[in-house]
């Protein structure tokens, strides 16, 4: 998951990066960092915690310069430690460099082991450190050529912002798996960010998405320059479907499509494929809201926010003891009894992974007197782990690998259960693009595979 941002050509670069990261906090809550370059040096501040917990006016003042890059971390590769926070900073032959990365490399260990065998020492568990080493080790003279050299040796999902003391580079892998957009700042300069919701907050105008396989180079006194890093044959645009289903913010435009509207569409398709004869449609807040609206509208059934979400259950919440673990969902979600009691209820969520959430929600709805509970999921059954940066567990932990829909309905205690089909999802997303549907169809590409986090080990 993770969010990245790069700001170039604006004296308030660090502050703009800070607000952009704040807008993209949903993409990662583990750690955040911003590095800023003023032409002479790069300064970096990164810590564990939320953006607003880490930065204040004083810290942002330290981060002076007209170029800043930033990162919110959700660990999918590496460990949960401050060492694994980004941007990753290094000093090397050409000076100083900082990198922020979103996505997972599928040949992480192969590259890492080769580097280690040749004497490299690693400080972190992150695949991003491979890129730093590859740039530092390259025999090319110019940084841009060293970056190209590094890119030619990595595989998988990556959106990158790379900063030297005077330049910035934005790069998207040849499959365009994770999103990256380019915008223009009102009072001068440019911004690249994982999601367009960051542009809305800082008042930037969306220009376009960074293309799959493209590098955009930002240099003082010049307009941004675009270079394609791969030939046309090598480019195979497969944006991640999960960005629309769960991950991106509803107000973002991802690859030209609004996330909220896509979710509503998923709900409508779901209603056609798996309707429910019920009195009321409820969403699982917040993840199921848009799909539930689509579902209810399509079937002409009243929609109600029958479950309240406590937004203050955060990262710092004390883990419940084993005895009350069952009630964990109650910390986060609470039913409004008069809206549910005596009613036949359809409850809509965006996805079902291990089945834990669904089971607890069905139990909760029944405990306040729901007459029937029909669970509907606005995406297909998840059977394969994502290798490109969405945090899905192993194949064994994915419950849809063990139970069919009827068995699973029984398991979660629902009167019925329905999923959106893969074809229905394709319709909802639009047939104009080939999406990465790997979690649902196991159709791996870019060096990914189901069996190991590090697919290069298996090959
Ligand atoms: P589970 O309880 O394991 O079945 O997970 C399903 C719930 O987790 C749904 O409410 C989803 O909105 C949410 N979810 C789906 N994917 C993810 C993810 N990668 N990280 C965190 N939550 C997720």
Boltz pocket constraint, residues with backbone or C-beta under 6 A from the ligand:
constraints:
  - pocket:
      binder: B
      contacts: [[A, 246], [A, 284], [A, 287], [A, 349], [A, 350], [A, 351], [A, 352], [A, 353], [A, 354], [A, 355], [A, 356], [A, 357], [A, 358], [A, 390], [A, 391], [A, 392]]
      max_distance: 6.0
